[in-house]
Amino acid sequence: VEPPSTSSSSPETSSSTRIDSVKARLFALAASTTRGESASPSEKAAALRLVAELEKLNTEVEPAGAGACGTWELAFASTQPFRSSPFFMAARAVCRDGAESERFA
């Protein structure tokens, strides 16, 4: 007869631990690449894989709902951070085609 398991790991705790692990890897990648600014193509691909993994682990019905309101800090960008400004987003929106919008990418 084996003694009862003393593990208090529930599926919810396990999922939370997994999310924390993926976030830690993403933050470490962001820190080592100046928030993505100096990231190589393979590091950018790794960041996208980590984000996709976090999306799969998400349990929120509306992840961008009311709980998303607040102050956010950019951790990783796949483009130069200043290119994400409203000016560049508006400039891309009025472009006639993809080639023209590349000037603002």
N, CA, C and O atoms as a MOPAC input file, in Angstrom:
PM7 MOZYME 1SCF
protein

 N      0.84800 1    -1.17900 1     0.00000 1
 C      0.00000 1     0.00000 1     0.00000 1
 C      0.88800 1     1.23500 1     0.00000 1
 O      1.79100 1     1.36700 1     0.82600 1
 N      0.62200 1     2.12800 1    -0.92900 1
 C      1.40200 1     3.36000 1    -1.00300 1
 C      0.71400 1     4.46000 1    -0.21800 1
 O     -0.51500 1     4.50500 1    -0.15400 1
 N      1.50400 1     5.35600 1     0.38600 1
 C      0.89200 1     6.45300 1     1.12800 1
 C      0.16700 1     7.40800 1     0.18000 1
 O      0.51400 1     7.50200 1    -0.99700 1
 N     -0.82800 1     8.10700 1     0.69200 1
 C     -1.55300 1     9.04700 1    -0.15700 1
 C     -0.61600 1    10.14800 1    -0.65100 1
 O      0.34700 1    10.51700 1     0.02200 1
 N     -0.91400 1    10.64800 1    -1.80700 1
 C     -0.09400 1    11.71200 1    -2.39800 1
 C     -0.22000 1    12.97700 1    -1.57000 1
 O     -1.31100 1    13.35200 1    -1.14100 1
 N      0.91200 1    13.62700 1    -1.35400 1
 C      0.89900 1    14.88400 1    -0.59900 1
 C      0.96200 1    16.08200 1    -1.53700 1
 O      1.08600 1    17.22300 1    -1.09000 1
 N      0.87700 1    15.82300 1    -2.82400 1
 C      0.92100 1    16.90700 1    -3.80400 1
 C     -0.36900 1    17.70300 1    -3.74400 1
 O     -1.46300 1    17.14000 1    -3.78600 1
 N     -0.23200 1    19.01100 1    -3.64600 1
 C     -1.41500 1    19.86700 1    -3.59900 1
 C     -1.59500 1    20.58400 1    -4.92900 1
 O     -2.24800 1    21.62500 1    -5.00000 1
 N     -1.01700 1    20.02700 1    -5.97000 1
 C     -1.07100 1    20.65100 1    -7.28100 1
 C     -2.40300 1    20.34200 1    -7.94100 1
 O     -2.69900 1    19.19000 1    -8.25700 1
 N     -3.19900 1    21.37200 1    -8.14600 1
 C     -4.46400 1    21.21900 1    -8.84600 1
 C     -4.25300 1    21.61600 1   -10.29600 1
 O     -3.24500 1    22.24700 1   -10.61800 1
 N     -5.18600 1    21.26000 1   -11.18500 1
 C     -5.03400 1    21.67000 1   -12.58200 1
 C     -4.91800 1    23.18900 1   -12.72100 1
 O     -4.17900 1    23.67800 1   -13.57600 1
 N     -5.64000 1    23.93500 1   -11.89000 1
 C     -5.59100 1    25.39800 1   -11.93500 1
 C     -4.20600 1    25.90400 1   -11.54100 1
 O     -3.67600 1    26.81700 1   -12.17500 1
 N     -3.61300 1    25.31300 1   -10.49500 1
 C     -2.27400 1    25.69700 1   -10.05900 1
 C     -1.25600 1    25.35000 1   -11.13200 1
 O     -0.34000 1    26.12600 1   -11.40300 1
 N     -1.42100 1    24.18400 1   -11.74000 1
 C     -0.51700 1    23.75300 1   -12.79000 1
 C     -0.57100 1    24.70700 1   -13.97900 1
 O      0.46900 1    25.06500 1   -14.53300 1
 N     -1.76700 1    25.11800 1   -14.37300 1
 C     -1.93300 1    26.05000 1   -15.48500 1
 C     -1.33100 1    27.41100 1   -15.13600 1
 O     -0.67800 1    28.04000 1   -15.96800 1
 N     -1.55100 1    27.85100 1   -13.92000 1
 C     -0.99500 1    29.12900 1   -13.46500 1
 C      0.52700 1    29.08400 1   -13.47000 1
 O      1.17700 1    30.05200 1   -13.86400 1
 N      1.09300 1    27.96700 1   -13.03500 1
 C      2.54100 1    27.80100 1   -13.03300 1
 C      3.07200 1    27.81700 1   -14.46300 1
 O      4.11300 1    28.41800 1   -14.72900 1
 N      2.37000 1    27.16500 1   -15.38000 1
 C      2.76900 1    27.13000 1   -16.78800 1
 C      2.73100 1    28.54500 1   -17.38400 1
 O      3.65100 1    28.94100 1   -18.10000 1
 N      1.68100 1    29.29300 1   -17.09200 1
 C      1.55500 1    30.67400 1   -17.58700 1
 C      2.70700 1    31.51200 1   -17.05100 1
 O      3.32900 1    32.26400 1   -17.80100 1
 N      2.99400 1    31.38700 1   -15.76200 1
 C      4.09600 1    32.14500 1   -15.16300 1
 C      5.42600 1    31.79600 1   -15.81700 1
 O      6.26800 1    32.67000 1   -16.02500 1
 N      5.61400 1    30.51900 1   -16.14200 1
 C      6.85000 1    30.07900 1   -16.79000 1
 C      6.99200 1    30.68900 1   -18.18300 1
 O      8.06900 1    31.16200 1   -18.54800 1
 N      5.90500 1    30.67700 1   -18.96300 1
 C      5.94800 1    31.23700 1   -20.31800 1
 C      6.17600 1    32.74700 1   -20.25600 1
 O      6.95600 1    33.29400 1   -21.03600 1
 N      5.49500 1    33.41200 1   -19.32900 1
 C      5.69400 1    34.86000 1   -19.16700 1
 C      7.14700 1    35.17100 1   -18.80600 1
 O      7.74000 1    36.10700 1   -19.34100 1
 N      7.70600 1    34.38800 1   -17.90400 1
 C      9.09600 1    34.61700 1   -17.48800 1
 C     10.04200 1    34.46900 1   -18.67200 1
 O     10.98300 1    35.24900 1   -18.81700 1
 N      9.79600 1    33.46100 1   -19.52600 1
 C     10.64500 1    33.28000 1   -20.70900 1
 C     10.49100 1    34.44700 1   -21.68200 1
 O     11.47300 1    34.89700 1   -22.27300 1
 N      9.25900 1    34.93900 1   -21.85000 1
 C      9.02000 1    36.07900 1   -22.73800 1
 C      9.69000 1    37.33900 1   -22.18900 1
 O     10.31400 1    38.08700 1   -22.94200 1
 N      9.56500 1    37.57700 1   -20.88700 1
 C     10.20500 1    38.75100 1   -20.27600 1
 C     11.72900 1    38.65900 1   -20.34600 1
 O     12.40400 1    39.66900 1   -20.54700 1
 N     12.27200 1    37.45500 1   -20.18100 1
 C     13.72900 1    37.27700 1   -20.28500 1
 C     14.19200 1    37.56400 1   -21.71300 1
 O     15.23100 1    38.19000 1   -21.91900 1
 N     13.42600 1    37.10900 1   -22.68500 1
 C     13.75600 1    37.37800 1   -24.08200 1
 C     13.66800 1    38.87000 1   -24.36700 1
 O     14.52800 1    39.42700 1   -25.04800 1
 N     12.63800 1    39.51400 1   -23.85100 1
 C     12.48700 1    40.96100 1   -24.03100 1
 C     13.66000 1    41.71500 1   -23.40200 1
 O     14.18800 1    42.65500 1   -23.99700 1
 N     14.06000 1    41.30800 1   -22.21500 1
 C     15.15800 1    41.98600 1   -21.51900 1
 C     16.48300 1    41.81000 1   -22.24700 1
 O     17.30100 1    42.72900 1   -22.28800 1
 N     16.69200 1    40.63600 1   -22.81900 1
 C     17.96900 1    40.37800 1   -23.48200 1
 C     18.04800 1    40.96600 1   -24.88800 1
 O     19.11300 1    40.94900 1   -25.50500 1
 N     16.93600 1    41.48400 1   -25.39900 1
 C     16.92200 1    42.04100 1   -26.75700 1
 C     16.46500 1    43.50000 1   -26.78200 1
 O     15.99900 1    43.99200 1   -27.81000 1
 N     16.60000 1    44.18700 1   -25.64900 1
 C     16.16300 1    45.58100 1   -25.53300 1
 C     14.71200 1    45.71500 1   -25.99600 1
 O     14.39100 1    46.50600 1   -26.88200 1
 N     13.85500 1    44.92300 1   -25.37300 1
 C     12.42000 1    44.89900 1   -25.66900 1
 C     12.11500 1    44.54900 1   -27.11600 1
 O     11.09700 1    44.96400 1   -27.66900 1
 N     13.00700 1    43.78100 1   -27.71700 1
 C     12.81500 1    43.32800 1   -29.08200 1
 C     13.52800 1    44.17000 1   -30.12100 1
 O     13.63400 1    43.76700 1   -31.27900 1
 N     14.01600 1    45.32900 1   -29.72700 1
 C     14.65100 1    46.23900 1   -30.67700 1
 C     15.86600 1    45.60700 1   -31.35200 1
 O     16.09000 1    45.82100 1   -32.54300 1
 N     16.64900 1    44.83200 1   -30.60700 1
 C     17.84600 1    44.21500 1   -31.18500 1
 C     17.65000 1    42.71700 1   -31.43700 1
 O     18.62200 1    41.98300 1   -31.61100 1
 N     16.40500 1    42.27300 1   -31.45500 1
 C     16.11300 1    40.84900 1   -31.63400 1
 C     16.42400 1    40.39100 1   -33.05200 1
 O     16.14300 1    41.08600 1   -34.02800 1
 N     17.00500 1    39.21400 1   -33.13600 1
 C     17.25300 1    38.58500 1   -34.43000 1
 C     15.92600 1    38.01000 1   -34.93800 1
 O     14.96700 1    37.90500 1   -34.17300 1
 N     15.86500 1    37.64200 1   -36.20700 1
 C     14.63600 1    37.01800 1   -36.71300 1
 C     14.23200 1    35.78200 1   -35.90600 1
 O     13.04200 1    35.56200 1   -35.68000 1
 N     15.19100 1    34.98000 1   -35.47400 1
 C     14.84000 1    33.78100 1   -34.69600 1
 C     14.31400 1    34.16200 1   -33.30200 1
 O     13.43000 1    33.49000 1   -32.77000 1
 N     14.85100 1    35.22600 1   -32.72000 1
 C     14.34800 1    35.67700 1   -31.41000 1
 C     12.94300 1    36.25600 1   -31.54500 1
 O     12.10500 1    36.05700 1   -30.66500 1
 N     12.68000 1    36.96700 1   -32.63700 1
 C     11.31800 1    37.47900 1   -32.87300 1
 C     10.34100 1    36.32000 1   -33.05100 1
 O      9.21900 1    36.36500 1   -32.54600 1
 N     10.77000 1    35.28700 1   -33.76700 1
 C      9.92500 1    34.10600 1   -33.95800 1
 C      9.66800 1    33.40700 1   -32.62500 1
 O      8.56000 1    32.93500 1   -32.37200 1
 N     10.68700 1    33.34200 1   -31.78100 1
 C     10.52300 1    32.72300 1   -30.45600 1
 C      9.52600 1    33.51700 1   -29.62200 1
 O      8.70700 1    32.93400 1   -28.91100 1
 N      9.58900 1    34.83600 1   -29.70300 1
 C      8.64600 1    35.67700 1   -28.95500 1
 C      7.22000 1    35.43400 1   -29.44300 1
 O      6.29700 1    35.34100 1   -28.63400 1
 N      7.03800 1    35.33300 1   -30.75000 1
 C      5.70000 1    35.06500 1   -31.29300 1
 C      5.17700 1    33.70500 1   -30.84200 1
 O      3.98700 1    33.55500 1   -30.56500 1
 N      6.07400 1    32.70700 1   -30.76600 1
 C      5.65900 1    31.38100 1   -30.27800 1
 C      5.22700 1    31.45000 1   -28.81000 1
 O      4.24900 1    30.81500 1   -28.41500 1
 N      5.96100 1    32.22100 1   -28.00900 1
 C      5.60600 1    32.35400 1   -26.58800 1
 C      4.26000 1    33.06600 1   -26.42700 1
 O      3.44700 1    32.67900 1   -25.58800 1
 N      4.03200 1    34.09200 1   -27.22200 1
 C      2.75100 1    34.80500 1   -27.16500 1
 C      1.61500 1    33.86600 1   -27.58100 1
 O      0.56100 1    33.85300 1   -26.94600 1
 N      1.82200 1    33.08500 1   -28.63600 1
 C      0.80700 1    32.12500 1   -29.07300 1
 C      0.52100 1    31.10100 1   -27.97600 1
 O     -0.62400 1    30.69700 1   -27.77300 1
 N      1.57200 1    30.69000 1   -27.27700 1
 C      1.39500 1    29.73300 1   -26.17800 1
 C      0.57000 1    30.35400 1   -25.05300 1
 O     -0.29600 1    29.69600 1   -24.47500 1
 N      0.84200 1    31.62200 1   -24.74700 1
 C      0.04100 1    32.30900 1   -23.72400 1
 C     -1.41900 1    32.43000 1   -24.15900 1
 O     -2.32900 1    32.27900 1   -23.34400 1
 N     -1.63700 1    32.70000 1   -25.43300 1
 C     -3.00400 1    32.79600 1   -25.93200 1
 C     -3.74000 1    31.47300 1   -25.75200 1
 O     -4.91400 1    31.46600 1   -25.38400 1
 N     -3.06300 1    30.35400 1   -26.00600 1
 C     -3.68300 1    29.03100 1   -25.83500 1
 C     -4.01000 1    28.75500 1   -24.37100 1
 O     -5.00700 1    28.10000 1   -24.06500 1
 N     -3.17200 1    29.25200 1   -23.47100 1
 C     -3.37300 1    29.00800 1   -22.04200 1
 C     -4.41600 1    29.94200 1   -21.42500 1
 O     -4.81400 1    29.74700 1   -20.27600 1
 N     -4.85600 1    30.93500 1   -22.16200 1
 C     -5.81200 1    31.91000 1   -21.65800 1
 C     -7.15600 1    31.25000 1   -21.33900 1
 O     -7.65700 1    30.44000 1   -22.11900 1
 N     -7.72500 1    31.59600 1   -20.21000 1
 C     -9.03000 1    31.06300 1   -19.82800 1
 C    -10.10200 1    32.14200 1   -19.77500 1
 O    -11.26400 1    31.84900 1   -19.49200 1
 N     -9.72400 1    33.37700 1   -20.04200 1
 C    -10.68500 1    34.48000 1   -20.00700 1
 C    -11.61000 1    34.41200 1   -21.21300 1
 O    -11.16100 1    34.16900 1   -22.33300 1
 N    -12.90700 1    34.62800 1   -20.98300 1
 C    -13.86800 1    34.64500 1   -22.07500 1
 C    -13.64400 1    35.87400 1   -22.94900 1
 O    -13.67700 1    35.77800 1   -24.17500 1
 N    -13.41700 1    37.02200 1   -22.32900 1
 C    -13.14000 1    38.26500 1   -23.04200 1
 C    -11.82100 1    38.84300 1   -22.53100 1
 O    -11.83100 1    39.71900 1   -21.66700 1
 N    -10.68600 1    38.36800 1   -23.05100 1
 C     -9.39300 1    38.81800 1   -22.53100 1
 C     -9.13900 1    40.31300 1   -22.70800 1
 O     -8.36700 1    40.89900 1   -21.94900 1
 N     -9.76900 1    40.92900 1   -23.68500 1
 C     -9.57300 1    42.36600 1   -23.89700 1
 C    -10.75900 1    43.15700 1   -23.36100 1
 O    -10.99000 1    44.29300 1   -23.77400 1
 N    -11.50500 1    42.56100 1   -22.44800 1
 C    -12.67100 1    43.21900 1   -21.86800 1
 C    -12.27800 1    44.24300 1   -20.81600 1
 O    -11.17800 1    44.79500 1   -20.84400 1
 N    -13.18300 1    44.48300 1   -19.89900 1
 C    -12.99600 1    45.50600 1   -18.87100 1
 C    -11.74800 1    45.26400 1   -18.01800 1
 O    -11.15500 1    46.21600 1   -17.51200 1
 N    -11.35000 1    44.02200 1   -17.85600 1
 C    -10.16700 1    43.71100 1   -17.05400 1
 C     -8.86600 1    44.17000 1   -17.68800 1
 O     -7.82900 1    44.20000 1   -17.02500 1
 N     -8.91200 1    44.52900 1   -18.96500 1
 C     -7.70600 1    44.97000 1   -19.66400 1
 C     -7.46700 1    46.47100 1   -19.50800 1
 O     -6.44000 1    46.98000 1   -19.95600 1
 N     -8.38900 1    47.17500 1   -18.88600 1
 C     -8.23700 1    48.62100 1   -18.69200 1
 C     -7.15600 1    48.87400 1   -17.65500 1
 O     -7.04700 1    48.15200 1   -16.66400 1
 N     -6.36700 1    49.89700 1   -17.89100 1
 C     -5.32700 1    50.24000 1   -16.93700 1
 C     -4.09200 1    50.74800 1   -17.63300 1
 O     -4.13000 1    51.11200 1   -18.80800 1
 N     -3.00100 1    50.77200 1   -16.90600 1
 C     -1.72700 1    51.23100 1   -17.45100 1
 C     -0.92700 1    50.01500 1   -17.89300 1
 O     -0.74000 1    49.06800 1   -17.13000 1
 N     -0.46000 1    50.05500 1   -19.13000 1
 C      0.30300 1    48.95700 1   -19.69500 1
 C      1.71800 1    49.42300 1   -19.96900 1
 O      1.96200 1    50.60900 1   -20.19000 1
 N      2.64500 1    48.48300 1   -19.95300 1
 C      4.03100 1    48.78000 1   -20.28400 1
 C      4.45400 1    47.83600 1   -21.40100 1
 O      4.24800 1    46.62600 1   -21.31300 1
 N      5.04900 1    48.39900 1   -22.45500 1
 C      5.49900 1    47.59200 1   -23.57700 1
 C      6.66900 1    46.72700 1   -23.12400 1
 O      7.67500 1    47.23300 1   -22.62600 1
 N      6.52600 1    45.41900 1   -23.30400 1
 C      7.60100 1    44.50500 1   -22.90500 1
 C      8.40700 1    44.04300 1   -24.11100 1
 O      9.61800 1    43.85400 1   -24.00000 1
 N      7.76200 1    43.85800 1   -25.25900 1
 C      8.44500 1    43.36300 1   -26.44800 1
 C      7.71300 1    43.89500 1   -27.66600 1
 O      6.48300 1    43.88500 1   -27.71400 1
 N      8.46300 1    44.35300 1   -28.64100 1
 C      7.87100 1    44.81300 1   -29.90000 1
 C      8.61400 1    44.18000 1   -31.05900 1
 O      9.84000 1    44.07700 1   -31.04200 1
 N      7.86700 1    43.76000 1   -32.06000 1
 C      8.50400 1    43.17100 1   -33.23000 1
 C      8.86900 1    44.23500 1   -34.25900 1
 O      9.41800 1    43.92500 1   -35.31600 1
 N      8.56700 1    45.46600 1   -33.94900 1
 C      8.94300 1    46.60100 1   -34.78000 1
 C      9.56700 1    47.64800 1   -33.87900 1
 O      9.47700 1    47.54000 1   -32.65600 1
 N     10.19200 1    48.64600 1   -34.44900 1
 C     10.77400 1    49.69400 1   -33.61300 1
 C      9.64000 1    50.35700 1   -32.82300 1
 O      8.62800 1    50.73600 1   -33.41200 1
 N      9.79000 1    50.50200 1   -31.50600 1
 C      8.69600 1    51.01000 1   -30.68100 1
 C      8.10300 1    52.33700 1   -31.16900 1
 O      6.89100 1    52.52900 1   -31.07600 1
 N      8.92100 1    53.24600 1   -31.68200 1
 C      8.35700 1    54.51800 1   -32.11100 1
 C      7.47800 1    54.34400 1   -33.34900 1
 O      6.65800 1    55.21200 1   -33.64800 1
 N      7.63800 1    53.23300 1   -34.07300 1
 C      6.81200 1    52.97300 1   -35.25100 1
 C      5.40400 1    52.53300 1   -34.85000 1
 O      4.53300 1    52.40500 1   -35.71000 1
 N      5.17500 1    52.30300 1   -33.57100 1
 C      3.85100 1    51.90900 1   -33.09200 1
 C      3.02900 1    53.11000 1   -32.63500 1
 O      1.94000 1    52.94200 1   -32.08700 1
 N      3.53400 1    54.30100 1   -32.85300 1
 C      2.83500 1    55.50100 1   -32.39900 1
 C      1.57800 1    55.73600 1   -33.23000 1
 O      1.47400 1    55.22000 1   -34.34300 1
 N      0.63100 1    56.49700 1   -32.71600 1
 C     -0.58600 1    56.80800 1   -33.47600 1
 C     -0.28400 1    57.46800 1   -34.82700 1
 O     -1.01900 1    57.25600 1   -35.79100 1
 N      0.78200 1    58.26000 1   -34.90800 1
 C      1.14000 1    58.90700 1   -36.17400 1
 C      1.39300 1    57.85200 1   -37.25000 1
 O      0.83300 1    57.93600 1   -38.34300 1
 N      2.23600 1    56.85800 1   -36.94800 1
 C      2.56700 1    55.84500 1   -37.93700 1
 C      1.37800 1    54.93800 1   -38.22900 1
 O      1.21400 1    54.50100 1   -39.36900 1
 N      0.54300 1    54.64100 1   -37.23500 1
 C     -0.64100 1    53.81900 1   -37.48000 1
 C     -1.59600 1    54.54700 1   -38.41400 1
 O     -2.16200 1    53.93300 1   -39.31900 1
 N     -1.78300 1    55.85200 1   -38.20700 1
 C     -2.66100 1    56.63500 1   -39.08000 1
 C     -2.07800 1    56.72600 1   -40.48500 1
 O     -2.81800 1    56.63000 1   -41.46500 1
 N     -0.77900 1    56.90700 1   -40.59800 1
 C     -0.14000 1    56.98800 1   -41.90900 1
 C     -0.32500 1    55.68600 1   -42.68400 1
 O     -0.59700 1    55.71900 1   -43.88400 1
 N     -0.18000 1    54.53400 1   -42.01400 1
 C     -0.37500 1    53.25000 1   -42.69000 1
 C     -1.83600 1    53.06800 1   -43.10800 1
 O     -2.12100 1    52.46600 1   -44.14300 1
 N     -2.75100 1    53.58800 1   -42.30100 1
 C     -4.18000 1    53.40300 1   -42.58500 1
 C     -4.61800 1    54.10500 1   -43.86500 1
 O     -5.56100 1    53.65300 1   -44.51300 1
 N     -3.97000 1    55.18200 1   -44.24000 1
 C     -4.39500 1    55.92200 1   -45.43800 1
 C     -3.62900 1    55.50200 1   -46.69300 1
 O     -3.87400 1    56.04300 1   -47.77200 1
 N     -2.72700 1    54.57000 1   -46.57000 1
 C     -1.95900 1    54.09900 1   -47.73200 1
 C     -2.86200 1    53.28700 1   -48.65700 1
 O     -3.77100 1    52.58400 1   -48.21600 1
 N     -2.58200 1    53.40900 1   -49.94300 1
 C     -3.39500 1    52.72100 1   -50.94200 1
 C     -3.06800 1    51.24200 1   -51.06400 1
 O     -3.94600 1    50.44600 1   -51.39700 1
 N     -1.83600 1    50.86000 1   -50.80500 1
 C     -1.46600 1    49.45200 1   -50.95900 1
 C     -0.35400 1    49.08500 1   -49.98300 1
 O      0.18500 1    49.94000 1   -49.28000 1
 N     -0.02500 1    47.80000 1   -49.95600 1
 C      0.98200 1    47.29800 1   -49.03100 1
 C      2.35600 1    47.88800 1   -49.26600 1
 O      3.08800 1    48.16200 1   -48.31600 1
 N      2.71700 1    48.08800 1   -50.54600 1
 C      4.03400 1    48.64800 1   -50.84600 1
 C      4.15500 1    50.05000 1   -50.30800 1
 O      5.19600 1    50.42300 1   -49.76800 1
 N      3.10700 1    50.82800 1   -50.44700 1
 C      3.11700 1    52.20000 1   -49.94300 1
 C      3.17700 1    52.23200 1   -48.42300 1
 O      3.86000 1    53.07700 1   -47.84400 1
 N      2.46700 1    51.31900 1   -47.77500 1
 C      2.46400 1    51.30400 1   -46.30600 1
 C      3.78100 1    50.81800 1   -45.73000 1
 O      4.08000 1    51.09300 1   -44.56800 1
 N      4.58400 1    50.09400 1   -46.52500 1
 C      5.90200 1    49.62600 1   -46.05000 1
 C      6.80700 1    50.77500 1   -45.65600 1
 O      7.70900 1    50.59700 1   -44.83700 1
 N      6.58400 1    51.94900 1   -46.22300 1
 C      7.41400 1    53.10800 1   -45.86000 1
 C      7.21600 1    53.48800 1   -44.39700 1
 O      8.06100 1    54.16300 1   -43.81000 1
 N      6.11000 1    53.06000 1   -43.81300 1
 C      5.79900 1    53.39600 1   -42.42100 1
 C      5.94900 1    52.20000 1   -41.49800 1
 O      5.56300 1    52.26900 1   -40.33100 1
 N      6.49400 1    51.11900 1   -41.99300 1
 C      6.63900 1    49.90800 1   -41.18600 1
 C      7.90700 1    49.94700 1   -40.35900 1
 O      8.18900 1    49.00600 1   -39.61800 1

